[in-house]
Amino acid sequence: MATKAQSRPTTSGKKSSGKKTFSAQDFLESSGVARKVAEFGKKETIFSQGDVCNDVLYIQKGGVRLSVVNEAGKEAVVAVLGPGDFFGEGCLAGQPIRIGTATAITATTALVIEKQEMIRALHDEHEFSDRFITYMLSRNIRIEEDLVDQLFNSSEKRLARTLLLLARYGEQDKPQRVLPKVSQETLAEMVGTTRSRVNFFMNKFRKLGFIKYNGGLQINTSLLSVVLHD
């Protein structure tokens, strides 16, 4: 792992008497969970395929690309994650080494939680455990949907769905209107097509008003019509 992490002192959190919506972010920042805060620059490697797998990371700010490389050297993007997402959780299931590479796609801040500390928090803090399990189940559902998408949908539909997912469309928290910059090469790897096809469809989406470039890539929810169209 890149060594820009700096330890911060932990503080003991107190439970509020009033009922509030549980926040994993607040819990990780204030509950006494032993963790480090790490900052990564754009395109910086967070961990590499084959590294020792001994901690879980939680994205506070920025974005992370997860990718894998096969024996022939061909790379595939598995996921692009954003604030509120966990990654590197394979250590909790006994993975000794990283099975993929995590790269910051923009300036990124993440909490780094050691394996044993994460296990302790999941065991002792039931609200956090429930939230983490819900998150992982949602991730698994999304992976299954991605597989169906790859098998049955056109590259145009796959690109539209990928852009909507990057914009966090349909999530309870406020969707992102402007995405961190993601290259067309990365989008092509995620969609499973060529950069030229991504460029063609992006220009088409822009002309139709589904997306626009205004200090970043802005996604209009009308892009959903591409996904729903037969």
PAMIPA-213923 format. One record per residue: y, x, z of N, C-alpha, C in turn; residue in one letter. Coordinates in steps of 0.1 Angstrom, whole numbers, plus 5000, padded with zeros to 4 digits. Atoms other than C-alpha are relative to their C-alpha. Layout:
% residues N
n_y,n_x,n_z,ca_y,ca_x,ca_z,c_y,c_x,c_z,code
Y,X,Z,Y,X,Z,Y,X,Z,a
...
***
This chain:
% residues 230
n_y,n_x,n_z,ca_y,ca_x,ca_z,c_y,c_x,c_z,code
4988,5008,5000,5000,5000,5000,5012,5009,5000,m
4988,4993,5000,5035,5011,4993,5005,5001,5014,a
4996,4997,4986,5050,5026,5024,5015,4998,5002,t
4987,5003,4997,5083,5009,5027,5001,4991,5012,k
5000,5009,4989,5072,4988,5056,5006,5007,5013,a
4995,4995,4987,5091,4992,5089,4997,4990,5011,q
5004,5008,4989,5079,4979,5122,5012,4993,5006,s
4990,5007,4992,5100,4953,5140,4995,4995,5013,r
5005,5005,4988,5097,4944,5176,4997,4986,5000,p
5003,5015,5000,5080,4911,5182,5006,4994,5013,t
4995,5007,4989,5093,4885,5205,4992,4988,5003,t
5008,5012,4996,5076,4857,5224,5007,4988,4997,s
4994,5013,5003,5083,4823,5210,4997,4989,5011,g
5002,5011,4991,5087,4792,5232,4999,4988,4992,k
5002,5013,5007,5075,4758,5222,5011,4991,5004,k
4989,5010,4998,5102,4732,5217,4994,4988,5006,s
5005,5012,4994,5099,4701,5238,5000,4988,4989,s
5000,5011,5011,5109,4680,5207,4990,5003,4989,g
5010,4999,5010,5085,4674,5179,5007,5004,4987,k
4994,4995,5012,5094,4694,5148,4989,5003,4990,k
5009,4997,5010,5077,4700,5115,4996,5015,5001,t
5004,4986,4998,5056,4732,5119,5004,5008,4988,f
4996,4991,5010,5070,4761,5100,4993,5013,5001,s
5007,4988,4999,5047,4790,5092,5010,5012,5000,a
4990,4990,5000,5078,4811,5085,5006,5002,5014,q
4994,4999,4986,5094,4804,5119,4989,5006,5009,d
5011,4995,4991,5060,4810,5136,4998,5015,4998,f
5003,4986,5002,5054,4843,5120,5012,5009,5004,l
4989,4992,4996,5089,4855,5127,5003,5000,5015,e
4995,5001,4987,5092,4844,5163,4989,4999,5011,s
5010,5004,4990,5058,4838,5180,4993,5012,5007,s
5006,4989,4994,5049,4873,5190,4988,5006,4991,g
5010,4995,5009,5026,4879,5160,5004,5015,4996,v
4997,4986,5003,5024,4917,5155,5000,5001,4985,a
4999,4999,5014,5036,4923,5120,5011,5010,4996,r
4990,4991,5005,5057,4946,5099,5007,4992,4988,k
4993,5006,5011,5084,4936,5074,5001,5011,4989,v
5000,4990,5011,5081,4954,5040,5009,4995,4989,a
4991,5004,5011,5106,4954,5012,4995,5008,4988,e
5005,4994,5012,5095,4962,4976,5010,4997,4989,f
4991,5001,5012,5116,4968,4945,4993,4993,4989,g
5006,5006,5012,5111,4951,4912,4990,5009,4993,k
5011,4993,5007,5079,4962,4895,4993,5010,5009,k
5007,4991,4991,5068,4981,4926,4986,4995,5004,e
5014,5004,4996,5031,4981,4935,4999,4998,5015,t
5001,5003,4986,5024,4964,4968,4986,5005,5005,i
5013,4993,4998,4987,4973,4967,4993,5000,4987,f
5007,4998,5013,4963,4984,4940,4985,4995,5001,s
5014,5004,5001,4929,4972,4929,4992,5013,5005,q
5008,4989,4995,4904,4993,4949,5005,5006,5013,g
4994,4996,4987,4927,4999,4979,4992,4994,5012,d
5006,5006,4988,4913,4993,5014,5007,4987,5003,v
4995,5013,4998,4917,4957,5023,5000,4997,5015,c
4999,5001,4985,4930,4955,5059,5011,4992,5005,n
4990,5009,4995,4959,4931,5061,5003,4989,4990,d
4996,5012,5008,4974,4898,5049,5015,5000,4999,v
4985,5000,5002,5009,4894,5035,5005,4986,4998,l
4993,5013,5001,5033,4865,5036,5013,5002,4993,y
4988,4998,5007,5061,4863,5011,5012,4993,5006,i
4988,5006,4995,5095,4857,5026,5011,4997,4989,q
4990,5001,5010,5117,4863,4996,4994,5008,4987,k
5004,4993,5013,5110,4872,4959,4988,4994,4994,g
5011,5005,5007,5079,4870,4939,4990,5011,4998,g
5011,4990,5001,5045,4887,4935,4991,4996,4989,v
5010,5002,5010,5022,4890,4905,4986,5006,5004,r
5014,4995,4997,4984,4893,4912,4993,5002,4986,l
5007,4997,5012,4964,4909,4884,4987,5008,5002,s
5012,4992,5000,4930,4924,4877,4998,5007,4987,v
5003,4992,5012,4918,4951,4853,4985,5001,4999,v
5014,4998,5002,4883,4952,4838,4997,5014,4997,n
5004,4986,5003,4863,4983,4830,5005,5005,4987,e
4994,4995,5013,4877,4984,4795,5015,5002,5001,a
4986,4998,4998,4912,4985,4809,5009,4988,4996,g
4992,5012,5003,4922,4950,4799,5005,4993,5013,k
4994,5006,4988,4946,4934,4824,5001,4985,4998,e
4998,5014,5000,4947,4897,4833,5008,4996,5012,a
4992,5005,4989,4973,4880,4855,4993,4988,5006,v
5007,5011,4993,4956,4858,4881,5009,4990,5005,v
4991,5009,4994,4986,4843,4898,5014,5006,5001,a
4986,4995,4997,5024,4846,4903,5004,4991,5012,v
4998,5007,4988,5033,4837,4939,5015,5002,5004,l
4987,5000,4996,5066,4830,4956,5002,4998,5015,g
4998,5001,4986,5082,4825,4990,4992,4989,5007,p
5009,5009,4993,5059,4808,5015,4985,5001,4997,g
5014,4997,5004,5027,4821,4998,4994,5012,5008,d
5007,4989,4995,5001,4843,5014,4992,5007,4989,f
5009,4993,5009,4981,4869,4996,4994,5012,5007,f
5008,4989,4993,4956,4897,5004,4991,4994,5011,g
5007,5006,4990,4937,4872,5025,4985,5003,4999,e
5014,4997,5002,4903,4885,5012,4994,5008,5012,g
5005,4993,4989,4901,4908,5042,4994,4991,5011,c
5005,5009,4990,4895,4878,5064,4986,4995,4997,l
5013,5004,5004,4864,4870,5044,4990,5012,4999,a
5009,4989,5000,4850,4905,5047,5001,5009,4988,g
4998,4991,5011,4863,4921,5015,5004,5014,5005,q
4996,4987,4996,4864,4958,5021,5011,5007,4992,p
4990,4994,5009,4886,4967,4991,5007,4988,4993,i
4992,5009,5008,4913,4949,4971,4993,4998,4986,r
5006,5002,5013,4898,4932,4940,5010,4998,4989,i
4989,5001,5010,4932,4930,4923,5012,5008,5004,g
4987,4993,4997,4967,4945,4922,5011,4990,5002,t
4988,5008,4998,4998,4930,4936,5012,5008,4997,a
4988,4994,5005,5031,4938,4920,5012,4991,5002,t
4988,5007,4999,5066,4927,4929,5007,4997,4987,a
4993,5003,5013,5082,4909,4900,5015,4999,5001,i
4986,4999,4997,5116,4909,4916,5001,5007,5014,t
4999,4995,4987,5130,4924,4948,4994,4990,5010,a
5008,5008,4992,5106,4911,4974,4999,5005,5015,t
5002,4997,4986,5104,4909,5012,4987,4993,5005,t
5012,5006,4995,5070,4903,5029,4997,5004,5014,a
5005,4997,4987,5055,4901,5063,4986,5006,4998,l
5013,4994,5001,5025,4924,5066,4993,4998,5014,v
5007,5004,4988,5000,4911,5092,4986,5007,5000,i
5013,4993,5000,4970,4933,5102,4989,4989,5002,e
5011,5009,5000,4936,4917,5098,4996,4994,5014,k
5004,5005,4987,4927,4915,5135,5011,4991,5006,q
4989,5008,4995,4961,4901,5144,5001,4986,4993,e
5001,5013,5007,4958,4874,5117,4989,4992,5005,m
5011,5007,4995,4924,4865,5130,5003,4994,5014,i
4996,5005,4987,4938,4862,5165,5010,4988,4999,r
4990,5011,5001,4967,4840,5154,4993,4987,4995,a
5007,5012,5006,4944,4817,5134,4991,4994,5011,l
5009,5005,4989,4921,4814,5165,5008,4994,5011,h
4993,5004,4989,4948,4809,5191,5011,4989,4997,d
4989,5009,5004,4975,4790,5172,4995,4989,4990,e
5007,5010,5008,4960,4757,5160,5009,4995,4989,h
4992,5005,5010,4990,4745,5141,5001,5010,4988,e
5000,4990,5010,4992,4778,5122,4987,5000,4992,f
5013,5000,5006,4955,4777,5115,4999,4988,4991,s
5001,5012,5009,4957,4741,5101,5009,5002,4988,d
4992,4998,5011,4986,4751,5079,4994,5010,4990,r
5006,4990,5009,4968,4782,5066,4988,4995,4992,f
5012,5006,5007,4936,4763,5058,5005,4991,4989,i
4994,5009,5010,4957,4736,5040,5005,5008,4988,t
4994,4991,5011,4974,4764,5020,4988,5005,4991,y
5011,4994,5008,4941,4780,5010,4992,4990,4992,m
5007,5011,5008,4925,4747,5000,5008,4997,4988,l
4991,5003,5012,4956,4740,4978,4999,5011,4990,s
5002,4989,5009,4952,4775,4963,4987,4998,4992,r
5012,5002,5007,4916,4768,4955,5000,4989,4989,n
4999,5011,5009,4924,4735,4939,5008,5004,4987,i
4991,4995,5011,4951,4752,4918,4992,5009,4991,r
5008,4991,5008,4926,4778,4906,4990,4992,4992,i
5008,5009,5008,4902,4751,4895,5007,4993,4989,e
4991,5006,5010,4930,4734,4877,5003,5010,4989,e
4997,4989,5010,4939,4767,4860,4988,5002,4991,d
5012,4998,5008,4903,4771,4848,4999,4989,4990,l
5000,5011,5009,4903,4736,4833,5010,5001,4989,v
4988,4998,5009,4937,4743,4818,4996,5010,4989,d
5004,4989,5010,4923,4775,4801,4989,4995,4990,q
5011,5005,5008,4892,4757,4788,5004,4989,4990,l
4998,5012,5008,4907,4725,4774,5014,4998,4994,f
4987,5003,5005,4944,4727,4768,5005,5011,4990,n
4994,4991,5010,4965,4742,4740,5008,5011,5007,s
4992,4990,4994,4985,4774,4746,5014,4994,5003,s
4987,5006,4998,5017,4753,4744,5000,4992,5014,e
5001,5007,4988,5005,4730,4772,4998,5009,5012,k
5002,4991,4989,4993,4759,4793,5013,5008,5004,r
4987,4994,4997,5027,4776,4790,5009,4991,5007,l
4992,5010,4993,5045,4744,4800,4996,4999,5014,a
5005,5002,4987,5022,4740,4830,5003,5012,5009,r
4997,4988,4993,5027,4776,4840,5014,5001,5005,t
4985,5000,4997,5065,4773,4839,5003,4990,5011,l
4998,5010,4990,5063,4741,4860,4995,5005,5014,l
5005,4995,4987,5041,4758,4886,5009,5011,5005,l
4991,4990,4995,5064,4788,4888,5013,4994,5006,l
4989,5007,4995,5092,4763,4894,4997,4992,5012,a
5005,5008,4988,5071,4748,4922,5002,4985,4998,r
4999,5014,5002,5072,4714,4906,4990,4992,5007,y
5009,5008,4993,5057,4687,4927,4997,5004,5014,g
5002,4996,4986,5058,4706,4960,5010,4992,5009,e
4992,5008,4991,5073,4689,4990,5014,5007,5002,q
4987,4994,4998,5100,4715,4995,5007,5000,4987,d
4992,5002,5012,5128,4716,4970,4996,5010,4989,k
5005,4991,5011,5116,4730,4936,5011,5010,4997,p
4991,4990,5005,5132,4761,4923,5006,4996,4986,q
4994,5004,5013,5157,4753,4895,5001,5012,4991,r
4999,4988,5008,5161,4789,4884,4989,5010,5005,v
5011,4991,4996,5131,4812,4883,5005,5015,5000,l
4998,4986,5001,5131,4849,4890,4995,5004,4986,p
5003,4996,5014,5129,4868,4857,4986,5004,4999,k
5014,4997,5003,5094,4868,4844,4999,5003,4985,v
5001,4996,5014,5087,4887,4811,4991,4991,4992,s
5009,5008,5009,5072,4870,4781,4986,5007,5000,q
5013,4994,5000,5044,4896,4783,4992,4995,5012,e
5007,5006,4989,5036,4884,4818,4995,4986,4998,t
5003,5014,5003,5037,4848,4807,4988,4999,4991,l
5011,5000,5010,5014,4856,4778,4987,5003,5007,a
5012,4997,4993,4989,4872,4802,4995,4989,5009,e
5004,5012,4992,4990,4842,4825,4994,4989,4992,m
5004,5011,5008,4986,4817,4797,4987,5003,4992,v
5011,4996,5008,4960,4837,4778,5003,4999,4985,g
4996,5000,5014,4979,4840,4745,5008,5012,4997,t
4992,4989,5004,5001,4864,4726,5015,4999,5004,t
4986,5001,4998,5037,4873,4733,5008,4993,4989,r
4993,5006,5011,5047,4861,4699,4999,4984,5001,s
5001,5015,4998,5033,4826,4707,5008,4995,5011,r
4991,5004,4989,5051,4825,4740,5014,5000,4996,v
4986,4999,5005,5083,4835,4723,5003,4987,4991,n
4998,5012,5009,5078,4807,4697,5002,4987,5008,f
4999,5012,4992,5072,4780,4723,5012,5000,5010,f
4988,5000,4992,5100,4792,4746,5012,4996,4992,m
4989,5004,5009,5124,4789,4717,5000,4985,4997,n
5002,5015,5002,5110,4754,4710,5005,4992,5012,k
4996,5006,4987,5114,4744,4747,5015,5000,5002,f
4985,4998,4998,5150,4757,4747,5007,4990,4991,r
4994,5009,5009,5159,4737,4716,4999,4986,5004,k
5003,5013,4996,5144,4706,4730,5007,4996,5014,l
4993,5003,4987,5164,4710,4763,4991,5001,5012,g
5009,4999,4989,5133,4716,4784,5003,5012,5010,f
4996,4988,4993,5145,4750,4795,5014,5005,4995,i
4988,4994,5005,5177,4769,4794,5002,5013,5008,k
4998,4987,4994,5189,4804,4802,5015,5000,5005,y
4986,5000,4994,5219,4804,4826,4999,5008,5013,n
5001,4991,4989,5218,4834,4849,4986,5000,5005,g
5014,5000,4996,5180,4831,4849,4994,4989,4991,g
5007,5011,5008,5154,4807,4834,5000,4988,5008,l
5000,5013,4993,5161,4771,4844,4990,4991,4994,q
5010,5009,5005,5133,4746,4841,5004,4986,5003,i
4997,5015,4999,5140,4709,4834,4987,4993,5002,n
5012,5007,4997,5115,4685,4848,4994,4992,4988,t
5004,5007,5013,5114,4669,4813,4989,5008,4993,s
5010,4992,5006,5091,4698,4804,4986,4994,5003,l
5013,5006,4997,5063,4678,4821,4995,4991,4988,l
5004,5008,5012,5063,4656,4789,4990,5008,4991,s
5009,4991,5008,5046,4686,4771,4986,5000,5005,v
5013,4999,4994,5018,4687,4796,4993,4986,4999,v
5006,5013,5000,5013,4649,4796,4997,4995,4986,l
5001,5005,5014,5015,4645,4758,4986,5003,4995,h
5014,4998,5005,4981,4640,4741,5001,5006,4986,d
***
